[in-house]
Amino acid sequence: MSEEGQNSQGTMLSRLSAKADKMAQWHRSVALFTVIDRLVMTRAVIVCALLFGLLAAYANFEVRQSQYQVWQANKNITFLDDTPLFSTTDASYFLALARQYNETGDINDFAKKRLFPNNQTALEEPPASDSLFDFPLLSVLIAELTDDNSTSALLQTGNALIPLLGFLMALGILLAFGASGFWLEGAVAAIGAGLAPTYLARSSIGRIDTDILNLGFFYGVIGLSIYAARAKTWRNSILLTIMTGLCLFVYLWWYNKAEFGWMIFIGFIWLSAIDSRSWKKPVVLGVILATVSGLALQSLSLSASSNYLIDFKTMGSLIFPNTFDTITELRVIPFDRII
């Protein structure tokens, strides 16, 4: 290319760069704002953030603990003899798996009974790997923390875990807000989310289900991913990414929905690229995160045959209408209420 052509190309690139800078400046002036400025993290602010964060977590714990006391005061309704009951059908699933974990450690033994007769082939299959990862984390926790394998002991442990998991949920939300620089606001959000009617109903005493900690895991992993993506040194970036990957692995063990993991992964890659203005950092850190978390072995879970898209679900010779009438999150809201 001639010198004149190179100068012309350089001038064009300079003009495009200048226009991009003007667009970025306009975008910052119009779109990038906050209702309140982030507080400078002085010693007093840090102490207040920690105190209010612990208060938020304790409030979530205490509300559920108070619910259990109400249950104990009304044993004619909420107990069978000395055994606390449950208020969701999912509880029996996790408790049965906890018992199976203690008895044989082979999840095939549970599956062939639960899905009989459609899972008769499980009778002829070799035993599972006897790995604790074959079982949901909630079931493993209940099994490991229960002294014996009786129904009464399993139910007592499951209900006793609910206030503790509510405490951890609040800390997860606090971490997500704190990673963005809003620690005090995160404490308010932790109380608000934990005591919100919808979540409170799904994490109250008797609701032995993964819903107790799904929200806390989701926000907690997001908070760690923000720290990892914005770390300035390679050492800190790699260490924080490994921590994020380990926490995401535990999250997917708790609630095996890979789509949530991929959502966090995509956001992590985007933030890392924007913050570093480089392709190398998001690629390297993305490989680490996908490997450590196990996402590399899981699909995006997007399929036209998804249970949420089909009208009828078939299991062997049985056909079930896919109405999802019992799932409160899928209730249809009238259009006039939306607007």
C-alpha positions as CSV (number, residue, x, y, z in Angstrom):
1,M,0.0,0.0,0.0
2,S,1.3,3.5,-0.9
3,E,2.1,6.1,1.7
4,E,-0.8,8.1,0.6
5,G,-3.2,5.2,1.0
6,Q,-1.8,4.4,4.5
7,N,-2.3,8.0,5.6
8,S,-5.9,7.9,4.3
9,Q,-6.6,4.7,6.1
10,G,-5.1,6.2,9.3
11,T,-7.2,9.3,9.0
12,M,-10.4,7.1,8.6
13,L,-9.6,5.1,11.6
14,S,-9.0,8.2,13.6
15,R,-12.3,9.6,12.6
16,L,-14.1,6.4,13.5
17,S,-12.3,6.3,16.8
18,A,-13.3,9.9,17.6
19,K,-17.0,9.1,16.7
20,A,-16.9,6.1,19.0
21,D,-15.5,8.2,21.8
22,K,-18.3,10.7,21.3
23,M,-21.0,8.0,21.3
24,A,-19.4,6.5,24.5
25,Q,-19.5,9.9,26.2
26,W,-23.1,10.5,25.2
27,H,-24.0,7.0,26.5
28,R,-22.3,7.7,29.9
29,S,-24.1,11.0,30.2
30,V,-27.5,9.6,29.4
31,A,-27.6,6.0,30.6
32,L,-24.8,5.3,33.1
33,F,-26.0,6.8,36.4
34,T,-27.0,5.6,39.8
35,V,-29.8,6.9,42.1
36,I,-27.2,7.2,44.9
37,D,-23.5,7.3,44.7
38,R,-21.5,4.4,46.2
39,L,-20.2,5.2,49.7
40,V,-16.4,5.4,50.1
41,M,-15.4,2.3,52.0
42,T,-14.0,3.8,55.1
43,R,-13.5,1.8,58.3
44,A,-16.8,3.1,59.7
45,V,-18.7,2.1,56.5
46,I,-17.1,-1.4,56.5
47,V,-18.0,-1.9,60.2
48,C,-21.6,-0.8,59.6
49,A,-21.9,-3.0,56.5
50,L,-20.7,-6.0,58.4
51,L,-23.1,-5.3,61.3
52,F,-26.1,-4.7,59.1
53,G,-25.3,-7.7,56.9
54,L,-25.2,-10.0,60.0
55,L,-28.4,-8.4,61.2
56,A,-30.0,-9.2,57.9
57,A,-28.8,-12.8,58.0
58,Y,-30.0,-13.2,61.6
59,A,-33.4,-11.8,60.7
60,N,-33.8,-14.5,58.1
61,F,-32.7,-17.1,60.6
62,E,-34.9,-15.8,63.4
63,V,-38.1,-15.6,61.3
64,R,-37.9,-19.2,60.4
65,Q,-36.9,-20.2,63.9
66,S,-40.0,-18.5,65.2
67,Q,-42.1,-20.4,62.7
68,Y,-40.7,-23.6,64.1
69,Q,-41.7,-22.5,67.6
70,V,-45.2,-21.9,66.3
71,W,-45.2,-25.4,64.9
72,Q,-44.1,-26.8,68.3
73,A,-46.9,-24.8,70.0
74,N,-49.4,-26.4,67.7
75,K,-48.3,-30.0,67.6
76,N,-51.8,-31.3,67.0
77,I,-51.6,-29.8,63.5
78,T,-47.9,-29.8,62.6
79,F,-46.5,-32.9,64.3
80,L,-47.3,-36.6,64.2
81,D,-46.4,-37.8,67.7
82,D,-43.0,-36.2,68.1
83,T,-42.2,-35.9,64.5
84,P,-42.4,-32.5,62.6
85,L,-44.2,-32.9,59.3
86,F,-43.6,-31.1,56.0
87,S,-45.6,-28.8,53.8
88,T,-44.4,-29.6,50.3
89,T,-44.4,-32.8,48.3
90,D,-40.7,-32.3,47.3
91,A,-39.7,-32.9,50.9
92,S,-40.5,-36.6,50.6
93,Y,-38.3,-36.9,47.6
94,F,-35.2,-35.4,49.3
95,L,-35.8,-37.3,52.5
96,A,-36.2,-40.6,50.7
97,L,-32.9,-40.0,48.9
98,A,-31.3,-39.1,52.2
99,R,-32.4,-42.5,53.6
100,Q,-31.2,-44.3,50.4
101,Y,-27.9,-42.6,50.7
102,N,-27.5,-43.9,54.3
103,E,-28.8,-47.4,53.5
104,T,-27.0,-48.4,50.2
105,G,-25.5,-45.3,48.6
106,D,-26.9,-46.6,45.3
107,I,-29.3,-44.1,43.6
108,N,-30.4,-46.9,41.2
109,D,-32.2,-48.5,44.1
110,F,-34.3,-45.4,44.6
111,A,-34.9,-44.7,40.9
112,K,-36.2,-48.2,40.1
113,K,-38.8,-47.9,42.8
114,R,-39.8,-44.3,42.2
115,L,-40.4,-44.7,38.4
116,F,-41.8,-48.3,38.5
117,P,-42.7,-49.8,36.1
118,N,-41.1,-47.5,33.5
119,N,-37.7,-48.0,35.1
120,Q,-37.7,-51.8,35.3
121,T,-34.4,-51.9,33.4
122,A,-32.7,-50.4,36.5
123,L,-33.2,-53.8,38.1
124,E,-30.7,-55.3,35.6
125,E,-28.3,-52.4,35.6
126,P,-25.0,-52.5,37.5
127,P,-24.9,-50.4,40.7
128,A,-24.2,-46.7,40.5
129,S,-20.7,-45.3,41.3
130,D,-21.6,-45.1,45.0
131,S,-20.6,-41.4,44.8
132,L,-22.1,-38.8,47.0
133,F,-22.4,-36.6,43.9
134,D,-25.1,-39.0,42.6
135,F,-27.4,-37.6,45.2
136,P,-28.7,-34.0,45.6
137,L,-26.6,-32.0,48.1
138,L,-29.6,-31.3,50.3
139,S,-30.2,-35.1,50.7
140,V,-26.5,-35.6,51.5
141,L,-26.5,-32.9,54.1
142,I,-29.6,-34.3,55.8
143,A,-28.2,-37.8,55.7
144,E,-24.8,-36.8,57.1
145,L,-26.3,-34.7,59.9
146,T,-28.9,-37.3,61.1
147,D,-28.0,-39.6,63.9
148,D,-30.2,-42.5,62.7
149,N,-32.1,-43.2,59.5
150,S,-35.6,-43.0,60.9
151,T,-38.3,-40.9,59.3
152,S,-38.6,-38.8,62.5
153,A,-34.8,-38.1,62.7
154,L,-34.7,-37.2,59.0
155,L,-37.6,-34.8,59.3
156,Q,-36.2,-33.1,62.4
157,T,-32.9,-32.6,60.6
158,G,-34.5,-31.3,57.4
159,N,-36.6,-28.7,59.3
160,A,-33.7,-27.7,61.6
161,L,-31.6,-26.9,58.5
162,I,-34.1,-24.3,57.2
163,P,-33.3,-21.4,59.5
164,L,-29.5,-22.0,58.9
165,L,-29.9,-22.0,55.2
166,G,-32.0,-18.8,55.4
167,F,-29.0,-17.2,57.2
168,L,-26.7,-18.3,54.3
169,M,-29.1,-17.1,51.7
170,A,-28.9,-13.5,53.0
171,L,-25.1,-13.6,53.0
172,G,-25.2,-14.6,49.3
173,I,-27.3,-11.6,48.4
174,L,-25.1,-9.3,50.5
175,L,-22.0,-10.5,48.6
176,A,-23.6,-9.8,45.2
177,F,-24.4,-6.2,46.2
178,G,-21.1,-5.8,47.9
179,A,-19.1,-6.9,44.9
180,S,-20.7,-4.0,43.0
181,G,-19.8,-1.5,45.8
182,F,-23.2,-1.4,47.6
183,W,-22.6,-3.2,50.9
184,L,-25.1,-1.3,53.0
185,E,-27.7,-1.5,50.3
186,G,-27.0,-5.2,50.1
187,A,-28.0,-5.6,53.7
188,V,-31.4,-4.0,53.0
189,A,-31.8,-6.2,49.9
190,A,-31.0,-9.3,52.0
191,I,-33.7,-8.6,54.5
192,G,-36.2,-7.6,51.8
193,A,-35.6,-10.8,49.7
194,G,-35.6,-13.1,52.7
195,L,-38.9,-11.8,54.1
196,A,-40.6,-11.2,50.7
197,P,-43.9,-13.2,50.8
198,T,-43.1,-15.4,47.8
199,Y,-39.7,-16.5,49.0
200,L,-40.8,-16.7,52.6
201,A,-43.6,-19.1,51.7
202,R,-41.1,-21.3,49.7
203,S,-38.5,-21.3,52.4
204,S,-40.6,-21.6,55.6
205,I,-40.6,-24.5,58.1
206,G,-41.8,-27.7,56.4
207,R,-40.5,-26.7,53.0
208,I,-37.6,-29.1,52.8
209,D,-36.6,-28.2,49.3
210,T,-33.7,-26.6,47.3
211,D,-35.7,-23.4,47.1
212,I,-34.3,-22.5,50.6
213,L,-30.9,-21.7,49.2
214,N,-31.3,-21.3,45.4
215,L,-31.4,-17.5,45.6
216,G,-28.4,-17.3,47.9
217,F,-26.3,-19.6,45.7
218,F,-27.2,-17.6,42.6
219,Y,-26.4,-14.2,44.0
220,G,-23.4,-15.5,45.9
221,V,-21.7,-17.0,42.8
222,I,-22.5,-13.8,40.9
223,G,-20.8,-11.7,43.6
224,L,-17.7,-13.9,43.4
225,S,-17.7,-13.8,39.6
226,I,-17.7,-9.9,39.7
227,Y,-14.7,-9.9,41.9
228,A,-12.9,-12.4,39.6
229,A,-13.7,-10.6,36.4
230,R,-12.6,-7.2,37.8
231,A,-9.4,-8.4,39.5
232,K,-6.4,-6.4,38.3
233,T,-3.6,-9.0,38.6
234,W,-3.4,-12.3,36.9
235,R,-2.8,-14.0,40.2
236,N,-5.9,-12.6,41.9
237,S,-8.0,-13.2,38.7
238,I,-7.0,-16.9,38.6
239,L,-7.5,-17.5,42.3
240,L,-10.9,-15.7,42.4
241,T,-12.0,-17.6,39.2
242,I,-11.1,-20.9,40.9
243,M,-13.1,-19.9,43.9
244,T,-16.1,-18.9,41.7
245,G,-15.8,-22.2,39.8
246,L,-15.8,-24.2,43.1
247,C,-18.9,-22.4,44.4
248,L,-20.6,-22.8,41.0
249,F,-19.9,-26.5,41.2
250,V,-21.5,-26.7,44.6
251,Y,-24.5,-24.6,43.3
252,L,-25.1,-27.0,40.5
253,W,-24.8,-29.9,42.9
254,W,-27.4,-28.2,45.0
255,Y,-29.7,-27.4,42.1
256,N,-28.8,-29.1,38.9
257,K,-29.9,-26.6,36.4
258,A,-27.0,-25.9,34.0
259,E,-28.8,-23.0,32.4
260,F,-28.3,-20.9,35.5
261,G,-24.6,-21.7,35.4
262,W,-24.3,-20.7,31.8
263,M,-26.0,-17.4,32.5
264,I,-23.4,-16.6,35.2
265,F,-20.6,-17.8,32.8
266,I,-21.7,-15.6,30.0
267,G,-22.0,-12.6,32.3
268,F,-18.6,-13.3,33.7
269,I,-17.0,-13.5,30.3
270,W,-18.6,-10.2,29.2
271,L,-17.6,-8.3,32.3
272,S,-14.1,-9.6,32.1
273,A,-13.8,-8.5,28.5
274,I,-15.2,-5.1,29.1
275,D,-13.1,-4.5,32.2
276,S,-9.8,-5.7,30.7
277,R,-10.4,-4.5,27.1
278,S,-8.6,-7.7,26.1
279,W,-9.6,-11.1,24.6
280,K,-6.8,-13.0,26.4
281,K,-8.1,-12.6,29.9
282,P,-11.8,-13.6,29.4
283,V,-10.6,-16.6,27.3
284,V,-8.2,-17.9,29.9
285,L,-10.5,-17.2,32.9
286,G,-13.5,-18.7,31.0
287,V,-11.6,-22.0,30.4
288,I,-10.7,-22.1,34.1
289,L,-14.3,-21.4,35.2
290,A,-15.9,-23.8,32.8
291,T,-13.5,-26.6,33.9
292,V,-13.5,-26.1,37.6
293,S,-17.3,-25.7,37.8
294,G,-18.0,-28.7,35.5
295,L,-20.0,-26.6,33.1
296,A,-17.7,-27.8,30.2
297,L,-19.4,-31.2,30.6
298,Q,-23.0,-29.9,30.6
299,S,-25.2,-28.6,27.7
300,L,-27.0,-25.3,27.6
301,S,-30.2,-27.2,28.4
302,L,-32.0,-25.5,25.5
303,S,-34.2,-27.9,23.6
304,A,-37.6,-28.0,21.8
305,S,-38.4,-31.1,23.8
306,S,-38.0,-29.3,27.1
307,N,-40.6,-30.2,29.7
308,Y,-41.7,-26.6,29.8
309,L,-42.5,-26.5,26.1
310,I,-44.4,-29.8,25.4
311,D,-48.1,-30.3,25.9
312,F,-47.9,-34.0,27.0
313,K,-45.3,-36.0,28.8
314,T,-45.0,-39.7,28.1
315,M,-43.4,-42.2,30.4
316,G,-43.4,-45.7,28.9
317,S,-47.1,-46.4,28.1
318,L,-48.4,-43.7,30.4
319,I,-49.3,-40.2,29.0
320,F,-49.6,-37.2,31.3
321,P,-51.0,-33.7,30.4
322,N,-48.2,-31.2,31.0
323,T,-50.4,-28.6,32.8
324,F,-48.0,-27.7,35.6
325,D,-51.0,-26.6,37.6
326,T,-49.2,-27.2,40.9
327,I,-46.2,-24.9,40.1
328,T,-47.0,-21.5,41.5
329,E,-44.3,-19.8,39.5
330,L,-46.1,-20.7,36.2
331,R,-49.4,-19.2,37.1
332,V,-50.8,-17.1,34.3
333,I,-51.1,-13.4,35.2
334,P,-54.0,-11.5,33.5
335,F,-52.7,-8.8,31.0
336,D,-54.6,-6.0,32.8
337,R,-52.7,-6.8,36.0
338,I,-49.3,-6.7,34.2
339,I,-49.9,-3.2,32.9
